[in-house]
Amino acid sequence: MAIVAVLLGAYAHTRPEPAGPDGPPSADRYRAARIWGPALLVAVVSLFWAVSAYAGIVGRGRAEETTATVADGFPAVVVFSKQDLLITGGGSCVSVVAEKDSPYHYRYAGLRLFHVSGDRLFHVSGDRLFLVPRHWAPWDGTLYVLREGDPGLRVEYVSGLTYRAKECQEALSKP
């Protein structure tokens, strides 16, 4: 509304005078530029401010929605790794794989699939997994990025409320 008011005020101060008996109206271009320049600057700054405020409102709403649905709405993930990935906290849990013949030494549970990167235009599978712990929040949490297809990793996607209830109770031993 402020943008419209500023622009209408600028127009009102610079509109041409009606033609008199002497011919066409005289145009004071310098005066018009002094009025329209700041008016357009205020309009552009106000427009950017309004877009920024709208984006902030939408972003905070989506962050709240995401926070509320991470634990139960995002797919559960279990990661097996040859190396310690140092994934800790936020409801995630790590255990050492005790089986002798296993190529993996660490098991990470309590993780949720946040996003998979990829090129949807060319239908290329994503090569990066973005994982968050199950008690993640945007203002206090860690986002873990893993490369899908890394030979030292195995990623399992798990579903069901039964698994979610006991996902960190299956830890064999703490490293």
N, C-alpha and C positions, 0 to 999 in steps of 0.2 A: 504494500500500500504506500509505503514511503517512496518507492521508486516512481510510482504514478504521480504522486503529489509533486515531487521534485521536477519531473519532466513537464507536467502541466504548468507549473509555476514558471519554468524557463520559457515555455511557449508563450504564456501570457505576457511576459516582459519583452519578448522579441517579435511578436506578431507584426506583420506589416500594417502600416497605417492605411486607411482607405485612400484611394486616389482622389486628389483634389482637382480643382479646375485647371491647375498648371500642368498636369500630366501624371505620370506614374509616381508612386510613392518613393521617397528617398530611403535607401537602405543604409542603416548604420551597422556595417559588418563588424567593426571593431567591438562595438557594444554587444552585439549578438554573440561573438566569440567569447567575450568575457563572461557572459551568462551561461552559454551552452557548455563550455569547457568544464567548469566545476560541476554543473548539473549532471553531465554524462559521467564524470568521475564518481560522483556520489551514487549514481544509479548502478554503475558497474560494481563498485565496492559493496553496495547493499545487496546486489544479486549474489555475489560470492558469499557474503555473510549468510544469506538466507539458505543457499545450497549447503553450506557448511553446517548450519544448525540442523537442517533436515537430515543430512547424512549422520550427524551425531545421534539424533533421536533414533533413527532406524538402526544404526550400528549397536547402540546400547540395548535396544529391544531384541535384536538377534543374538547378542552376547548372553542376555538373560535366558533366552529360549534355549540356546546351546548348553549353557550351564545346567539347566534343569533337565536336559535330556541325555547328557553324556553317559551317565551310569547305566541307564536302561534302554536308551534309544539308539546308541551307536553300536555297531558290531563289536563283539568281544574278540580279542586277538591274543594268541599265545605265540611267543617268539622263542625259538631254540637257536642258540648261537655257539660257535666254537670258542669265541672270545668273550670276555666280560664286557658288556655294553654300558655298564654303569647306569642302568635304568633303575632308579629308586624313588620312593616317596609317592605321595598322592594316591595311595591305595594300590600301587603296583607292588609286585612281590617277585623275588628272584630265588631260585633254588638251584642247587648243583645236581646235574643228572648223574645218578649213581651207576647206571648200567655200563659195563665194561666196553661193550662193542659199539656204543653210541658214538657217532661222529660229533655230537654236540655235547658241550660241557655245562651250559647254562640254560635254564628255562625261565622265561619272564611271562608272568600272567598279570591279570588286573589291568590290562591295557585295552584301549578302545581305538578303533579305526576312525580317525578324524577326517582324513582326506587321502585320495590317491591322485597323484599328478599324472597327467597324460595328455595326449593330443586328441581330443574328441573329433576334430575336423577330419583327421586321417585315420581314425579308429585305431590308434596306436595304444597299446596297453601302457598303463602308468608304470614308471620305473621307480617312483619314490612313494614310500608310505609315510604318512604323517600320523603318529600315534600319540595319544594322551593317556595319562593314568585315569582310572575310573572316578576319582574324586577331583577331577580337574576343574579349574575355574579360570576364566580369561585374565583376571587380575592377579592370580597367584597360582601359577602352574607352569609346567614344562611341556614343550612340544618336542617329541623325538622324531627324527627323520631317518628312515632306513631305506636302503636300496633294495627293491624287490628283485630277486634274481641273484643276489650276492651268494656265491657258493658256500660261504660260511654261515648262512642263515637259513632257517626254515620258518615260515610263517603259517600259522593255522588260524582259520577263522572259525569261531565257535559260536553257536547260538543256543538259546534256551535258558529259561530261568533257573533250571536245576544246576547248570554249570555255573552261572553267575553267582549263585548262593555259596558255592564252595570253591571258587576258582583259586583263591590263595591258601586254602586249607590243604591243597595237594602238594605243598612244598615239601620236598624230600629232606633237605637240610640247608641251613643257611651257609653261604660261603664265608 
